[in-house]
Amino acid sequence: MDRKIIITGTTCTGKTTLGKKLAKEFNISQIDLDDFHFLPNWIEKEKAVFVKDVIAETEKHKEWIVSGSYQSLLKDTIWQEATLIVWLDYPLSLILRRYFIRTYRRIVLKEKCCGENYETLSKTFSKESLFLWILKTYWHRKRRMKDWKENDFSHKEWMILKNPKEEIELKNYFLTKSL
């Protein structure tokens, strides 16, 4: 069976980092949704164009790892194709700690993110802040993923990781599926 994996979770759970690590270790194409969603200067692609671009990219590969959220936009497309859904269901305290570390690296060390963009101090303290986004969406996304696991996507294989130490289970999955 082809490995078509979605790694999802709320903001700052480490979806992209985990996806890149697994893609490299197991030689599978990795698609970071934020790179497809944001144009330079933080301009967001139109939703239909974003979905079309993501579908076109997944169709280029026999196997893939898609990391990111955008669940509602992609549930009728690549979520249908997925053979495994990995939900990083980490505690809010861990997510907030990761947010502050990531924001520091992106602002002070000028790490590029989301395509060709850079975070700024003004964006960090604006009403578009990731911090506010996390607080606004964390519980809603938990409820949505629980519902999707039990209903909309109950026919899919799921792996729910409650902390980063459980990522070893995902590596074991990859090892058994590549035999």
Secondary structure, 3 states (H helix, E strand, C coil): CCCEEEEEECCCCCHHHHHHHHHHHHCCEEEEHHHHHEEHHHEECCHHHHHHHHHHHHHCCCCEEEECCCHHHHCCCHHHHCCEEEEECCCHHHHHHHHHHHHHHHHHCCCEECCCEECCHHHHCCCCCHHHHHHHHHHHHHHHHHHHHHCCCCCCEEEEECCHHHHHHHHHHHHHHCC
